[in-house]
Amino acid sequence: MDRDRNKKTLMELLKMNGNRECADCSAPDPDWASFTTGVFICLNCSGIHRNLPSVSRVKSVRLDFWDDDLVEFMRENGNPKAKSIYEAKVPPFYYKPRAEDCLVLREQWIRAKYEREEFTMNASQHDGGMTGNREGVLWKRGRDNG
């Protein structure tokens, strides 16, 4: 394990397309990562991920020590690959939260995305909010919110 090498590798990964912004709210320059989902995230979204310990475990890219296997996992994944898995079936009318949106909206999005896996290809238990129970469904984009 080489702490400096791993930190340098993570910093290089952050410069790659797709990793330059938070995987959940698109805030620029994320400083945190979920080493279980393989995404780079902002400080605010990392707080939400911390509340989902069975799904997501987070570390600071700059401050925490990273083992070789975790760095390799981040190299093999990253935001584009994770989005292709966790956002594979997001309905076009769903509102994806942005950095300036409230914490509650971002938390709904993150829980739907990672905890309930509502948008994965294997989301057979979910109907995308089209019929049936609408509990947990994110807000639709409307006149007042873009």
ABEGO torsion letter per residue (X at the ends): XBAAAAAAAAAAAAABBGAABBAAAGBBGBABBBAAAGBBBBAAAAAAAAABAAABBBBBAAABBBBAAAAAAAAABEAAAAAAAAAAABBAABBBBBAABBAAAAAAAAAAAAAAGAABAABAABAGGABEBABGBBBBBBAAAX
